[in-house]
Amino acid sequence: MIPALIPTSQNPIVIDTNVCLDLFVFRDPRWASLLAALESGAVAAVTRADCRDEYLHVLHYPHLPLDEASRPDAAARFDALIRVVAPDSRAIRLPVCTDRDDQKFLEIARDAGAAILVTKDKALLKLARKTMREGLFRIMQPEAWVKLEANLRD
């Protein structure tokens, strides 16, 4: 059975690294409602330690508009709004992502009982129908989350 459509602390969301960069580094205005929902506590987001480590590593990529002064702020925003959890692995079989580095986002969504995995990654998005059909969680782009959230508010 698919977790509740409306994410809560019991059914949080998982946000992949690239969307986190959009939120905390680029401050993409298209995802302002997602950021506001996180900041207000209306939506809880979770991750695993290895996903957080990946985010912190990516903050050092030279093409990002960060320096030694601004990098700690991007890390602190992540830490303030996304809770690192270590749930037990559930014995529910997951589809296999063609990008092995992204399999961890499927695992944390499954293990944390997430309602939604928010991503722009094509390899993960290709699995959206499978995870829905298997009653696991929804996989959607941030723009789809924004639209869903707006419809639920109306």
Secondary structure as UniProt FT lines:
FT   STRAND          13..15
FT   HELIX           17..24
FT   HELIX           29..31
FT   HELIX           32..40
FT   STRAND          45..47
FT   HELIX           49..58
FT   TURN            59..60
FT   TURN            62..63
FT   TURN            68..70
FT   HELIX           71..81
FT   STRAND          82..84
FT   HELIX           100..102
FT   HELIX           103..111
FT   TURN            112..113
FT   STRAND          116..118
FT   HELIX           122..125
FT   TURN            126..127
FT   HELIX           128..133
FT   TURN            134..135
FT   STRAND          138..140
FT   HELIX           142..153
//
